């Protein structure tokens, strides 16, 4: 396994580019070598998912160029409030445009939670990374987006009224920590739909499905791995929210990409 990163992570370079609809988007980058693009989860950003807890450093240490976008409506990227800025599959469109902007012909691709959902749709619709990583995602989470979306919409609606112990409490506290733009992320939720059955068949590349031992927010990750043509399952400590703070997450991804 790659060595654990020091307490202070490397500060990646921040770059900005303009999507085809005029929205300014940002990505963070560290390391050199074969490119791997990592997509963060809902309400989060590249710093929280990949940088702050050393995962980007662990992966870069294996000889990788780690590219970490802030998704539309998140982090340093634009947060337009017009629904027109969030057509169906907008995050996949942004991803494809970023790949074209960076002129990447050969790369690997991974995502956590909403980022994993974006990877599944991107691959299902024709993107072909060399390797894929699906983190914090189970099969049920891909099949029942309506229920999951309703949970997040309820969290946004109860942002100012939820009390400790409510089912949305932790999600709301995370939104507050991340200073989430609730209007913008609400539009992001509307841009997704349930997985098309044939999308999983498109995963002809080696795939890592990795999930926290206490994370069942999106159903069974092991079941997802079994449904893919060429996947292996790895378990790391933690819940859906805490697993991103554990060094094991970055170590598993680094080892898979290096192997």
N, C-alpha and C positions, 0 to 999 in steps of 0.2 A: 504494500500500500504506500502511496506517496506520504512524505513526512507532513505532519501537521503544521499549519502556518503559524507564524508568530502572532502575538496578541494584536499588534497593530497591522491591519491589512494595508496593502499597497493602494495608493489613491490612483484609480484608473484615469486616463485621459477622457475628457468629455467632448463629444462632437455633436454637431447639429446638422440637420438636413431638412429639406422641404418636400413633403409628400405631394402627390399630383393634384390634390385639392387645395394646396396652399398652406396646410397645417405644418407648423414647424415641430419636428420631432427630434429627440435626443437619443444618443447611444453612448455607452461607456465602454472603454477598451483597455485591456491589459495583456501583456505577454506577446510573444512572437511565435510563428509557426503555423501549422494547419488551423484554419478558423473553426471555431465552434460558436454558434449563436445560442444564447440562453434567454428565455422569456420568463418574466416574473409572473406572480399571481395577482388576482384581483385585489384592489385597494393598496397594493404594495408598490415597489419599484425595484430597479436593478440593485440599488444600494442595499436595501433591506434583504432581498432574496439571495443575492450572490456575492456582494462585496463585503458588507460589514462583518460577517462571521467567517471570512477567510476562504470561502469556496472558490472564488475566482482565482485567488493566489494558488490554491492547491492544484487547480486545473492548469493554470499557466505554467506552473513549475514542471509539468510533464512535457513542455515544449509546445504550448498551444497559444494561439491568438484568441482570446476570449472576448466576444462581442456581446454586449448586454444592453438591448434597447430599453428605454422607458416607454412602455406602451402608450398609445394615444389615451389622453385623459388621466395619465399617471405621471408621477415624478417630475422631471424637468421638461417633459413633452407638452405640447399644446393641449388645451382642454376646452375646445369650442363647445358652446352651449346649444348650437343649432342641431336639431335631429338630423338634418341633411348631411352633417359631417360624420354620421355613423350608419352608413348603409350596411346591409347584410354582409358579414365576413370582412368588415373593415380591417380588423387586426391582421388577417391573412394577407389582404391587399398591401397593408403597410409593410409587412414582413417581406413579401416578394419585391416590393419597390426598394427596400433597404438592401436586399441581396443584389439587386441590379445596380443600385447606387455604388455599392462597394466592389462591384465587378467580381463577385465570388462565383467561381465555377465548381469548386469542390470544397465542401464544408460539412460539418456535423451540426445537429440541431437538437435542442432540448428545451423543456419548459416545466414550470411548476404550477399545478392547479389550473387556473385559467390559461397560463402559458402552455401547459400540456394539452389542454383542449384546443388551443390555437395550432399547436404542432400537429395534432391528429387531423384537423380539418385541412391544414396546408398539405400534408402528405396525401391525404385522401383525395385532394383535388389536383395532385400532380407534382408537388415538390419532391425532390429526391435527394435528401442528405445522405452522406455515407453511413452515418450512424444516427440513431435517434434516442433521446432520453425523455421518458414520461415520468415526472415526479409528482407525488401528492395527488394522484388520479387513479380512480377505479373504474370498472366497467359500467357500474350503475350511474356514475356521475356523467358519463358521456351519453347515456341513453335517456336520462330524465332531466334535461336541462330546465324544463318548465318548473319543476318543484324546487330545484336549486336556485333558479332565478327569483322565484317567489320569496324564498328565504331572505335573499339579499335585498330585495325591494322592501320587505317588511323591516329589515334592519335600517335602511335609509329612512323609511317613514317614521320609525320610532327613535330616530337619532337623539332627539332632545327629551324623550320621555321614558326610555327604557331604564329599568332598575336592576341592580345586581341580582343575579339569579334568573333573569329572563333569558330565553334561548338565544336572543340576539346580542346579549350584553358584551361578550368578548369581541364579536365582529365590530360592534359600535366603538368599543374602546380602541381597537386597532385603527378604525377609520379616523378617530380623533387624533391618535398618535401620528398618523400619516398625513393629517390635514387634507383629507380627501375632498375633492370637488364632487359633491353628491349629484349635481345635475349632470355633469359630464359622465361619471361612471354609470349613472342610470341609463344613459344612452348606449353605453358599451354593452350593458346587459341585453338590450334589445337587439343587438347585432348578431347574436348567436342563436342557433337552433339545435335540435337533437342531432346526434351523429347519424350520418347515412350508413347503413349496414356495410357497404362495400369499402368504406374508408379503412377499416382495420386490415382488409385484404391487401391494401396497397403498401403495407409495412414489410416490404421484402428485405429491407436493410436490417442489420443487427440492432436490437433495441433493448435498452435497459428500462425496466419499470421499477422505480424505487419509491418507498413510502414509509412513513413513520409507523412504528409498532402499535401505536394507539390511535392511528389516523384512519377513521372509517367515514370521514366526511363525504367522500365521493364513492363509497362502496369499496369493494374488494380489489386492491391493486394486483393481488396474486391472480384473481380471475381475469383481469385485463391482460396480464402477461400470458396466460394460457390461451387467450383468444387471438394472440398475434402470431404470425408465421414464424418469426425468428427472434424470440424475446427471452430474457431471463429476469427473474424477480429478485430484488434485494430489499431487505428490511433494515431500517435505521431506527434509532431511538426517537421517541417523541410523538406528539400529536400533530394535527395538521398545522397548527401555528408554531409549535416549538421545534419541530423537526428541522426547520431551516436554520436554527441556531446551533445545531449539533455538527461537529466536524465530520462525523461519519457520512453525512450527505455529500459533501464535497469530495471526500475520499472515495466513495463508491463511484461517483461520476468520473473522477479523474482516472481511476483504475480501469473503468470500462472503456473510456476513450483511448487510453494508452495501449490497451491490450490488442 
